[in-house]
Amino acid sequence: MSQFWFRAPSIRAAMARVSARPIAGRYSGRPVVDPSLGAVTAAAVTALWSTVPGTGPASTPGEREKLVVDRDTFAASPVVTGYETRAWADLVLRAFARETNLLLPGTRFLLLGTGPVADALAGALTRIGGRLEIAGRNSIELVDLARRHGVPVRPLGEPQSIPVGIDVVVVTGSDHPPFDPGAAVAAQRPLIVVDAARPEHSGVVLPAERGATVRDLTELAGPRACFVVQAPTPDALDTATAELRALYTVLLATVGYVRAEAELAEVLTT
């Protein structure tokens, strides 16, 4: 499913260009990966760094500054954050396809919220034939999403209301209140609720006291039966983006921030 709109960059092609360039003078030795990024990212950085000619082991005291990368390093890069948002949306749709038997083309989706995750999901869902509408509180961002994706949008009022015709609600975690299963109008068909909130916005779907589970879907009580597809784990995102993070880290250490951003953007658009 995700092959229609998301693809991993060609790390090999990018490194072929990097390998032909001299190492930048600011940093020395293998970059140091903060433990918060996990073992998968650290291993990817180590493996990629070993392919760059003229690089060696981690620097020793008295040498030039070591490059230390952590989550803030990647958060400061517009290119990396954009890629990670698309990767997250891809993981969300994979989870939806894995846990349900609904076909995306023709399915009616209500996307709650605005922002980067909503933008990525709107692009994906419309590209693969989903019938989409978006609801949120920020009218300016709603208009922007409508123009970008050619879908109907509406302000999210109080109280919320989810019409009978909606098959799936996708909850982004941004620009909307927590999902309320009581807002769903009673219907015979169950409502699928997809938790698409990034870890920093978690808790917008599932209450502290959860209902029964069917397969890996959590049931919520309300006028209409609601089943929740849970959000991907942070570890899943780390694994999906490890190679891209490694490439950006090596680019930072070898060609510096400005060229790293430009090189990475080129990799993702070619």
C-alpha positions in Angstrom: 0.0 0.0 0.0 2.6 2.5 1.1 4.6 2.0 -2.1 2.3 4.4 -3.8 3.5 7.4 -2.0 6.5 6.8 0.3 9.9 5.5 -0.5 13.2 5.2 1.3 16.1 7.3 -0.1 19.0 5.8 -2.0 21.7 5.8 0.8 24.2 4.3 -1.5 23.8 6.9 -4.2 24.1 9.7 -1.6 27.2 8.2 0.0 28.9 7.9 -3.4 28.8 11.7 -3.6 29.9 12.2 0.0 32.8 9.8 -0.3 34.3 11.9 -3.1 34.6 15.0 -0.8 37.1 15.9 1.9 36.1 15.7 5.5 35.0 18.9 7.1 37.5 20.4 9.5 35.3 21.0 12.5 34.7 17.4 13.6 37.0 14.5 14.2 36.3 10.9 14.6 33.1 8.9 14.4 30.0 10.8 15.5 28.7 10.0 18.9 25.0 8.9 19.0 23.0 9.8 22.1 21.5 6.7 23.7 18.0 8.2 23.5 18.2 7.5 19.7 18.4 3.7 20.3 20.7 1.0 19.2 19.3 0.8 15.6 20.2 4.4 14.8 23.6 4.0 16.5 24.4 0.9 14.5 23.3 2.6 11.2 25.6 5.5 11.9 28.6 3.3 12.7 28.0 1.2 9.6 27.6 4.1 7.3 30.6 6.0 8.8 32.9 3.0 8.2 32.3 3.4 4.4 33.5 7.0 4.3 37.2 7.2 3.2 39.5 9.0 5.6 37.4 8.5 8.7 38.6 6.8 11.8 37.4 5.8 15.2 36.0 8.2 17.8 38.2 11.1 18.6 40.5 11.2 21.7 41.0 14.0 24.2 42.9 16.9 22.7 41.6 16.4 19.1 38.9 18.5 17.4 35.3 18.6 18.6 33.3 15.4 18.3 29.9 15.5 16.6 27.2 14.5 19.1 23.8 13.8 17.6 20.5 13.5 19.6 16.8 14.0 19.0 17.3 17.8 19.0 19.8 17.4 16.2 17.2 15.9 13.9 14.4 18.1 15.1 16.4 21.1 14.0 16.5 19.8 10.4 13.5 20.7 8.3 14.4 17.9 5.8 14.8 15.2 8.5 11.6 16.2 10.3 9.7 16.2 7.0 10.9 12.7 6.2 10.1 11.4 9.7 6.6 12.8 9.4 6.0 10.9 6.1 7.6 7.8 7.6 5.2 8.1 10.6 2.2 8.4 8.3 3.4 5.4 6.4 3.6 3.4 9.6 0.1 4.5 10.6 -1.4 3.3 7.3 0.5 0.1 7.4 -1.0 -0.6 10.9 -4.5 0.3 9.6 -4.1 -2.1 6.7 -2.7 -4.8 8.9 -5.4 -4.7 11.5 -8.5 -4.2 9.4 -10.0 -5.6 6.2 -11.2 -2.3 4.8 -10.1 -1.4 1.3 -8.8 2.2 1.2 -10.3 3.2 -2.2 -13.9 4.3 -1.6 -13.6 4.2 2.2 -14.8 7.4 3.9 -12.2 8.9 6.2 -12.6 11.8 8.7 -9.2 13.2 9.5 -9.2 15.1 12.8 -6.6 17.9 13.2 -4.2 19.9 11.1 -0.4 20.1 11.0 2.4 18.1 9.4 1.0 14.6 10.2 -2.5 15.6 8.9 -0.8 16.9 5.7 1.1 13.7 5.1 -1.9 11.5 5.8 -4.2 13.6 3.6 -1.7 13.3 0.7 -1.4 9.6 1.1 -5.1 8.9 1.5 -6.2 11.0 -1.4 -3.5 9.5 -3.6 -4.7 6.0 -3.0 -8.4 6.7 -3.5 -9.7 7.3 0.0 -12.8 9.6 0.3 -11.5 12.2 2.8 -12.7 15.1 4.7 -10.8 17.1 7.4 -12.0 18.7 10.6 -9.9 20.9 12.9 -9.9 24.1 14.9 -7.4 26.1 12.9 -9.3 27.6 10.0 -6.2 28.9 8.2 -4.5 25.5 8.2 -7.8 23.9 7.1 -8.0 26.2 4.1 -4.4 25.3 3.3 -5.1 21.6 3.5 -8.2 22.0 1.3 -6.1 23.8 -1.4 -3.3 21.3 -1.3 -5.3 18.1 -1.4 -8.6 19.1 -2.9 -10.7 17.8 -0.1 -13.6 19.2 1.9 -12.8 20.7 5.3 -14.9 21.9 8.2 -14.4 23.6 11.6 -14.4 21.3 14.5 -17.3 22.4 16.7 -18.2 21.6 20.3 -19.6 19.1 20.8 -17.9 16.9 18.2 -20.2 15.0 15.8 -19.2 12.0 13.6 -21.8 11.3 10.9 -23.1 7.8 10.2 -21.4 7.8 6.7 -17.9 8.0 8.1 -16.1 4.6 8.1 -12.8 5.6 9.7 -11.7 8.5 11.9 -8.0 9.3 11.8 -6.9 11.1 15.0 -3.7 13.1 14.4 -3.2 14.5 18.0 -2.9 18.1 16.8 -5.5 20.9 16.6 -8.4 18.9 18.1 -9.7 17.8 21.5 -9.3 14.2 22.6 -11.4 11.7 20.6 -14.8 11.2 22.2 -16.5 7.9 21.2 -19.8 9.5 22.3 -19.6 11.8 19.4 -20.3 9.0 16.9 -23.9 8.9 15.7 -25.4 5.4 16.3 -25.0 3.1 13.3 -25.0 -0.7 12.6 -21.5 -0.6 11.1 -18.6 -0.2 13.5 -16.4 2.8 13.4 -12.7 2.3 13.0 -10.5 4.9 14.9 -6.9 5.1 13.8 -4.6 6.6 16.4 -2.1 8.6 14.3 -0.8 10.8 17.1 3.0 11.1 17.4 4.4 10.0 20.8 4.5 13.6 22.0 0.8 13.8 21.5 -0.2 10.4 22.8 -3.3 9.9 24.9 -5.8 11.6 22.5 -7.7 8.4 21.7 -7.5 5.7 24.4 -8.8 6.5 27.9 -6.9 5.3 31.0 -9.5 2.5 31.4 -9.6 0.6 28.1 -12.4 -1.7 26.9 -12.1 -5.2 25.5 -9.8 -6.1 22.6 -10.6 -7.8 19.4 -7.5 -9.0 17.7 -5.2 -6.0 18.4 -8.1 -3.5 18.3 -9.3 -1.9 21.4 -13.1 -1.4 21.7 -14.5 1.9 23.0 -18.0 2.2 24.5 -20.4 4.6 22.8 -23.5 4.9 20.7 -21.6 3.3 17.9 -19.2 0.4 18.3 -15.6 1.9 18.0 -12.5 -0.1 17.5 -9.1 1.6 17.8 -6.0 0.8 15.7 -3.2 1.8 18.0 -0.4 4.2 17.0 3.0 2.8 16.0 5.6 2.6 18.7 8.5 5.1 18.9 10.8 2.1 18.3 9.1 1.5 15.0 9.7 5.0 13.9 13.4 4.8 15.0 13.8 1.7 12.9 12.1 3.1 9.8 14.2 6.3 9.9 17.6 4.9 11.1 19.3 4.9 7.7 18.1 8.4 6.9 19.3 9.7 10.3 22.6 7.9 9.7 23.0 9.6 6.3 22.2 13.0 7.8 24.7 12.4 10.6 27.5 11.5 8.2 26.7 14.5 6.1 26.8 16.8 9.1 30.2 15.5 10.0 31.7 15.6 6.5 30.2 18.6 4.7 28.6 20.7 7.4 25.0 21.8 8.2 24.1 23.9 5.1 25.4 21.3 2.6 24.0 18.5 4.6 20.5 20.0 4.3 20.9 20.5 0.6 22.3 17.0 -0.1 19.6 15.3 1.9 16.9 17.3 0.2 18.4 16.3 -3.2 18.4 12.6 -2.1 14.8 12.7 -1.2 13.6 14.4 -4.4 15.6 12.4 -7.0 
